[in-house]
Structure formats: structure tokens, C-alpha cells
């Protein structure tokens, strides 16, 4: 069975939650990554504990990947619902592998290549009904040249702890799937390219990478309440933090978790919590106290569809208003947002460094897509990161915790430091920490607290400008944040290949907004477009408020991320 080699291949697996859809995706991802291919995944699953439509999309390539891609080349449908959910995306030339005989008899659209595989029947025939997904994966490996030795390795590694019989049973189902596919006539052109070389990489989800970044940063204390889609951050930290003497608590709610984090910070510890939009809303009062008491803390917000309970398992970028202004009074904080899995490691370390230096809350924004997406990244070297510790009192003279300084930063002391006793309160206070309600004092202290934040822009790498070397004024510039950046990167590559004059701008620091960097980019473009996955155009709002720029908003909020094709089409529409 010969096919045309493709630089990258997108395979979407769909079925009912509990059928092993997610497992198949994980196996293929791990196998491709360790064989030397670049991988980028996207998954979505129902809010119910079991049942409902689940989907896992794997994109594997011989080249570097920035996003999950437009739409699949290959669909593997475990049942009729999965087929019907994706039928509209079956374009001429795409391929579908489906369970036959199964619970449906699909009408294959013209030009679509169909491969019936008796997944359920074969698994039952082998007295291993739960191995339906292994049969499917075996068929996929033959039809589309997925690295078979790597697949066998990851299957064995996954099931070893369950015993030799379980390993043999799953491998047998996998091999049977390969035999069934070998008997079919391959008619589609899709065959994934051969890996360049086997790579020593780590394959991580965004959530796990945030946990790893926190450990590298020197995390001492973690408290959180489970909430989709952020729970995996806590699970990762729970597995590893105790090994290094740290403390983890599952709090009774988000108010308790942020309160414990603030208390641990007062005790001199690097402290963090993770949550999603509903939890971040509950934390707003304590975040205000952390700003008032000048206590470092890191809050990870893995955004999901809102408002209210909203879409718990779906993607959105709609917590920016809350992250920047979610407090009563003038309560400042630093807000960062991550683009990809590597960012989840690097910017988590940066979040701790900024929190410690500026003695204030730092909110790190991720999102539901990136949370569960997996990518292969180089093994991180903890020694390559520079860690920042909070300024501590040198013991000289009388200690005033909130001494007015030129840069607004006052040295801290840990409880029990001789001569360093002080009060940390949510009440307005004087330099010594004693409550003070005079107008002059409040204005001086607010100026001090916000004065600190002016230096933040100098401690964050300038926003990347994505432009061809030596390019002049672009016809259109695209500003993107969060995981949407990766989509825009690929869209710009496609547009340039067609001769369009385009640039990209990718800020990771969203508050304080690096206004001068935005202005400089805006001056290099005739028009600006700002795509984001929310209804109101939240970053566009801040850009218009804090700069002279007037970017055109392009917003979606259907629970799914942008695709490169959507950005390409929008740019062409604007420039037509």
C-alpha cells in the first residue's frame, strides 16, 4: 500500500467516552514523538464522567508544529455519533476508518476514502472487548505509516504494571488490527513522513508543564480546589512536590486555597494555586489583600467557556477582564499568558520570579485547549533557569515592612526574624504596618504599590514581532495572545507564501500592558487584526484603552480554538 508522503498528518479519533479514544491518541502521540516526529494534539471530551462524544486529534510532522491544524486528513470513527459529528468535515481526499459492522452504516461522501475495520467484533472475538481501541490503532498504523515499533513500545510500557497477560492481550489486538488493514486496498494519498531521527524528548500537556515549571521555580506550597480544566496541574504537583519536602493541600474551596497560599507566602514560602474562571472569581478579595499586604503569590487560571458554569471542558480566552481588574478598589497584579507547552514551563518560572521580586500576585493565563494539548519539548535543564528570591531585610536599623522606597519595593522578613516583627493586614497601613486611614497615607501607599509595577516590563522579554527580515510597512499586522499565537504563526506562513505582506505581534505580558511595544508594532502596519476566543474582544479593549491603536476584533466563542485557515480567510477578506 503506497501513498504520497505528507510533511504532516492530522488524525482525529472520535467515539464515546470510555471507549479508549483518549488512550489511542496518547499512544500515537507518544510513539510519533519518540520516533522523532514533532507532535501537537487537541482533545475534547464531555463534562459527564462517562459517555458522550470524546475526540482526540493528533498532528504529527517532520517539521516544527505551532498548532493543532485546520481539520483532519484521517478520521477514525469508533461509533455512529463520532461519524455524524465529523461528517461535515469529510472533504474529497480525506480518509475515514470506521467500525464495521458497528452501530451505523455510513453513507460515504463522494471522493472520501473509506476503510471499514471490524473493531468491536474483532475485540469480542478475541475475548478482549476493551481492546477495540487497540484494533483500531493497529489498523491506523498500517494505513498511514505510524511508527509501529514505537507504538509497540508505548503499549508495553503502559500496561506492564497490569501484568504480562494484559500486555500480551493488547499487543495481540493491535497486531490483529494491522492484519485487517493489510487486507484492504489503500486508495488515499496519506502517508506520514519518516522521522529524521529518534529524539530524546518529553511529551507533556500544558497543565503538567505548568506543574513542572512551578517545581523548577522552587515551589514550596500548593493549595487548590479541583476544577476543570485545571485539576491536572494539582495532580502533577501532588505527585512530585512532597518528594522535595513541599506541602500540598486540597482545600475545601477556592477561597480557602488562595487564603492558604497568601498565608504560606507571609511565612516566607513560594506559594501557588491553580483554578479556572469560576474559582478565580472567588479569589478576587484575597488577591486584593495580597496586593495590599504586598505578598508574592502565583495563580494559574486555565480558562474555560463561560460565563457561570459555562462550558467546563471547552476552550475560551475570556478571563482577561477578570484577571486584570477582578478586585474591588484599585488592586494591581501582573498578568502573563502562555502560548504553548514550552511557555507553560518557562513562563511559570517567570511568574514566580516576578511575584517574588515585585511582592504581588501574578496571574498566569492558560486555556482549555492548551491544558490538555500535548507537545514534545526538549528535556528541561533546571540549572539553566535563573531564580529570583524576594528582597529580605538585612537586619540593620529599625524595620519598617512597608518603607517608602524609590522603586516601591520594601524588604520582607519571615516570621520569627529577630527585630522583623510586623503586621500584614488588608487594612490600609503606614510604613510600619500599623493601620492608618489618612488621605495622605493612602495616596502615598497606593502610589508605592503601583510604582513597583512600572519596572515589570523590563523583566519580561519584549513581545515577539513575527516579520520577514527587512520587511517594511505591512498591509496587515495580527496581534495574538495565548494559544491563538501558534495558529497565527502558521497562518502568516501560508499568507506570505501567497505573496501577502503580513506581520505578527505576540505579547506574553498583558498587564501592565507594554504600550510602547504595541505602538511601535502598530506604526509598522497599515491595518491591525486581533483574533481572540471570547465574545467581547477583551485584549482589543485594553489595547484601545491604553494605546492609540484601533485593531479590528475577530472573535469566536464556540468552545473551539481558531484554525490557521480561519485566520488566512479573514485576512484575505479584509484585504480584498
N, C-alpha and C positions, 0 to 999 in steps of 0.2 A: 504494500500500500504506500504509494508515493504521494507527497504533497509539496506545495510550494512553501519553502521556509519563510517564516514571518519573524521580523525583528522582535515583535512582542505579540503575545496571545492572551486574550481575555476569556476566561472560562467562568460561567455562572452556574452554580449548583443551587437548585431550589427544591423544597419539599416541606414536609410537615415537621414542626419542632419535635425532636425526639427520635427522628429517623437517622441521625448521624450526618446531616447536611454540614453542620459546622465542623465536625471531625474530618470529613473529606477535604474541606477547604484548608484546614490546618495542615493535614498531611501533605497535600500538594504544595502548599506554600513552603513548608519546611524542606521538602525534597528539592524543589526548584532552587531555593536559596543556597542550600548546602552543596548543590551541584555546580553553583557558580552563576546562576541567573539572578537578575535583580527582580524583586517582587514588591507588589503593592496590593493590599487586599481591602475589601469593603464587605461588611456584613450587616445584615439587619434581621431582627427576629421579633416575634410578638411579645407583648407585655405579659401574656399569660405564662404560667410556669411550664405548661406542656401543651403541645398542639399549636395550631395556627401556622401561617406561612413563614418559613425561615429561608434566608438566602445568603449565600457566601459567594463573593466574586473575587477571583484570583487573576491578577495581571502579572505575567512573567515575561521578562525581556532580556535580550543580550545587551541592551543599553540601559542607562540610568532612567528610572521612572520617577515622576513627580506626583502622580495621582492615580486614581482607580480606572481612568479611561472613560471613553464615551459610553459604549454599550458592548455587550458581549459578542465574541465571534462564535462561541460554542455555548449552548445551553444544555445542562444535564437536568432533566426533569424527573424527580422521584415520584411525582403523582400528577393527577389532572389539575389540581389547583396551581401547582408550580408552572405547568404548561400554559394555563389560561392567563396567569398573572404576567407572563412574559411573551405571549403570542404576538402582541403588537410590535415587539422589537425584533421579531424574526424577519430580517430583510433577506432579499435574494443573495445567496452566497454564504449565509450563516449556516451553522450546523446545529442539530438537536439530537441528543442522546436521551432516550426515554424508556421508561419501564413498560415492557410489552411481553406478554399480556399483563395489563395492570387495571387500574380503576378508570381508565379512559382510553378512547380510541381517537387519537388526534387527527385532525384534518391538516395535513402539512401544506403551508402556503407554497405557491409556485417559486421555484428557484432555491428552496431551502433543502439542505442535505439532511436526511433523516436516518438514524441508526437505532432500530429497536433492540433493546437488550433485556432479557427476562430477569431483571434484578431480584424482584420479590420471589418469583418462582424458583430461581436457582438457589437463593439463600435457604428457602424452606426445604428444597430437595436435598441440600447438604446438611440438614438438621441444625442449621445455624441462622435462624430467621433475622437476627440482629445484624448479620453481616451483609445485608442488602447494599449498604454503602461501600463495602469492600469490593463487591462485584462491580458496582458502577465505576469505582476508581480504577480497577484493573482494565475495564473497557476504555476509559479515557486515556490511560497511559499508552495503550497500543494505538488508538486512533490519532492521537495528537502528539506523540513523541515526548511525553512527560518522563523525566529521568527515572527509569524503573529501578535501578539499584538503590538510588536514594530513597525511593518510595518504600522498598523492602526494609531498608534500614530504619526509617522512621516508624513504620508499622511495628517492627520488632521492639524498638525502644519504647514505644507507647504501651505495649501490652505485656512486657516482660514481667512487671510486678504482679500481674494477674495469673502468671503461671505459663508453663510451656505449652499446655494444651490450647490455651486461649490464643497464644501467638500462632501456633500451627493452624488453628481453625480460621483465623482471619487471613493469614497468608494463602491458605488454600482457596478461600473465596476470592481473594484478589487474583490469584493465578487463573481461576476459572473464568473470571471476567475478561481476562486477557485472551483466553482461548475463544470465548464467544465473539469478541471483537475481531479476532484474526479471521474468522469465517465470513466476515462481512466485506463487501466491496466498498472501498473508500472512494467517495466521489467529490469530497470537498477539498479545498486547497490548503487547509490549515495544518501546518506542522511547525511546532515551535523550534526556534534556532538552537543549535548546540551550544552549551555553556562554554565560555572561553577557558575557564579553569576553575577547579574546585576552590571554594572560598571558606576562610575561617571567619565566619560572621555570627552575629547573634540576631535572631529573629524575634522581634518584640512588638507588642501592641503599644499604642500611645500611653495607655494607663500604666502598664508595667514600667515603661520607660520613665514616667514621672516618678514612680516609686524608686527606681534605680538612681535617678538624678538626686532625689532627696537624701538617699543614703550616702552618695558621693559628697554631697554638700555638708555632711556631718549632722544629719537629723538625730536629735536626742529623744524627742517626744512627739507622739502622733495620737490624735483623738479624732474619731469620726463616727457618724451615724450612717449606716448603709443606705445608699440611694443610687438608683440607676441614672446615668451610666457611669458613675464614679466609683462604684464599690470595689472594682478590681485594683484601684490604687491602694486601698486599705488592705486588701488581701495580700498583695505583693509585699507591702511594708510589714504586715503581721508575720509573714514567713521569714523575713530577714532581719528586721530591726532588733528583736530580742537577742540574736546571735552576737550582736555587738554591744549589748548592755543597755540598749534603749528601752523606752516604755511605750506601749501601745494600749489604748483604751477604746472599747466600743461604747460610746456614750449613749445615753437614753434618747437624745435628740440633738439637733444641730446647735441649739442654744447652749446646751451643756458642753458640746465638743469645742466650740470656739472659746467658751469661758475657760475650759481646762487648758487650751492652747495658750491663751493670754496669761493664765496663771503660771504655766510652765516657763513662758518667756520671762516673766518677772523673776522667776527663780534662777534665771541665767542659762536656760536651755534653748537650743534651736528647736522650734516647735512649728507644727504644720497640721492642717486638716484638709480633707477633700470633700467636695459636695457637688451638687448641681443647682440649678436656678432656685427651686423652692427652698433648699437649705441655705443658700446664700442670702435669700431674703430674710430668713430668720436670724441670720448672724449680723444684720446691719447695726444693731445697737452696740454689740460688743466690738465690732470693728471701729465704731466711733470712739469707744473707750480706749482701744489700743492706740488710736491716733492721739487722743488727748493725753494718755499716760505715756506716750512715746515708747511703746513696747513692740519689738520686732515680732512678726508672725507671717507665715505663708498660708494662703488659702487657694487651693486648686478648685476651679469651677469648671466641671466638664458639662458644657452647655447641652441642653436638650430642647425639644419643641415645647413651647409654652403658648399662652400663659397658664397659670394654675398647674394642675397635674399634667395637662397638655398631652404631649406625645413622649412618653417616658423612654422609649427605645429608639427615637428618631433624631435626626441631625438638625441642628439650628445654630445660628450665631446671633442670638437675640438677648444676651445678658449684658451687653456693653453699657447700656444706660445704668443698669443696676450696679455693675462692677465699679463704675466711675463715681456715680452720685448716690449710691444706695446707703444713705445715712441721714439722720436728722442733723441740722446745723451744717456748718462748713467743715466737713470731715474729709481730709485728704487721704489718698492712698496711691500706690504705684500699681499700674495695670500693664501686664505683659500678655502677649498671645503667641501661641506656638503654631508653626506651620506643619511639622512632620515629626516622625518618631525621634530623629536626631535632636530636633529642637526640644522635645519633651525632656530629654536628658540635660541638654546644655542650658536651657532657659530655667529649668528648675534650680540648677546650681546658681544661676544668676539671680533668681528670685530670692534665695536665701542670702546671697551676698548683699543685695540691695536692702533687704529687710534689716539685716544686721547693721549696715553702715548708716542708714537713714532712720533707724529705730521707728518703723511704722509698718502697717500692714502692706503686704504685696499680694495682689490677686493675679493668679496665673490662669488664663483662659484657654481651655481646650474645647473640644466639641464631641458630640456623639459619634461622628464619623471617624475621627482620629482616635477616639478612645479604644475602639475595637479593631481598627485597621492595624495590620501588621506589616512591617517593612524589615528588610535586612540592613543592619548598620554594623560598622566595624566595632569590634570589642572595645569598649571604652577603657581608657587608662586613667584611673582615679588620680594618679600623680600629675597628670597633665593639666588639672584644673587648679586655678588659684582660688583659695577660700578666704573670705573676709570675716573677721570677728568684730563684734561690737566694741566701740571705744569704752575702755574701763578707766575708772578713777585711779590716779597714781598715788593716792593717799596723802597728798600734800595739801595743807591748809584746811579750811572748813568746807565740808562737802555740801554743795547745792546741786541736787539732782537736775533741776531744770534751769541751770545757769544760762543766761542770755549770752550767746556766742555769735561771732560774725557769720558763721555758716549755719547756725541754728542747731548744730549737733552738740549735745551735752554728754559727758562721760557717764556711764552707768556703773552701778555696783550690784553684786549679788547679795542676797540676804545673808546676814552674818558677817559681812565685811566690817572690821573694826572702824568706827567713825563714819561708816557709809549708810547708816540707817536713814530711811526716808519714807515718805508716804507716796504711793502711786494711786491716784484716785480719778474717778470720772468727773469730779468737780473741777472747776477752774481753780488754778493754784498759782502761787508765786514761785520764785526760783528755788526755794527750799522745799516745795511740795505742799505747803500749807494752803488750805482753801483761801481764795481771795476773789472777791466779786466786784472789784473796782473796774470802771470803764477802761482806765489807762492800762491796768494789768492785763485785762482780757485782750485788748488790742495788741499789746506787746507780745503776749504768748501766742496768739493766733499768727502774728507775723513771723515769730520764731519758727513755729511748726511748719508753716508753708514755705519759709525761706530755705529750709532743708531741701525741699523737693526741687529747687532750681538747679541743683547740681546733678540730678539723676540723668539727664540727657547725655552728660559727659561720661557716664559709666555704662552706657549701652551702645553697642556698635551702631553706627549710622544705618538708617534704613537702606536696604539694597536697591539700587537702580538697575533694572534689567534693560540694557540697551546695547545695540551693536556698537563696537568701539568706533569712536569718532563720529557717531550719529549726531546730527543737528537737531532742529526742531521737528518733533514727531507730529504726525497728523492726529494721533490719539495716544494718550497715556492712560494706563489702567492702574488704579490703586487697589490693592487687595490686602486682606488680613486673614489670619488664621489659616486653616487648611485650604481655603479658597486660593491661596497663593500658588500652590502646586498646580492647580487647574489652569490658572492664568499663565504660568510659565510655559506649559505645553501649547496653549492657545497662541501665545506670541510666536513660538517657533513655527507653527503652521502658517500664521499670517505673514511672517517675514518670508517664508518660502514662496508665498504667492505675490511678494512684492509690496506688501503694505508697510508703511512707516509707523511703527508702534514701539512703545516703551512700557515698562512696568515699574512699580514702586511698592516695596513690601515692608511696611513698618512692623516691628515687633513690640515696640514701646508705644502704648496707646494713651497712657496717662502718667506723667504730664505729656501732652502731645508735642512732639518735636516740630513745632510750627515752621521754623526756618527751613527745615529739610523738605517739608511739604511745599513751601513756597518756591524753593529752588527747582523742585521737580515740575511743579505747575508751569513755571516760566519756560520750560523746555518742551512744552506740548501745546498744540493748538486747542485741543479739547481733552476733557478728562472723563473717565468712566469709573464708577466704583461699584463693583458687584459684591453683594453680601447676602447671606442666607438669613434674612429677617424681613419683616413686613415694612418697617418704618425707615429703613436706611440709616441705621444708628451711627456708624462711623461717619457717613456722609454728613450727618447732622453736626457732629463735632468739628469736622473739617470746615464746614461753612461758618460755624460759630467762632472758630479760633484762627482762621486764616482768611485771606482774600479770595480763596479758590471756590469755585462753584461746580463741583463734579456732578455729572449726571448719575443718578442712582439706578442700579439694576438689581432688583430684589426678587428673591423667591423664598417661599416658606412652606414647601410641601413635604418636608421631612427628609428630603434627599439633597445631597450636595450638587453643586454645578458640575457640568461636564465641560471639557475643552471645546466641544462642538458648539455648546450654547454660547460660550464667550466669543468664539470665532464668528458665529452668525450675528451676534449683537453688534460687534464692531463693524461688520460689513453693512449692516442695516443703518448704522449711524453715518457711515462714510458714503453711503450710496448717493 
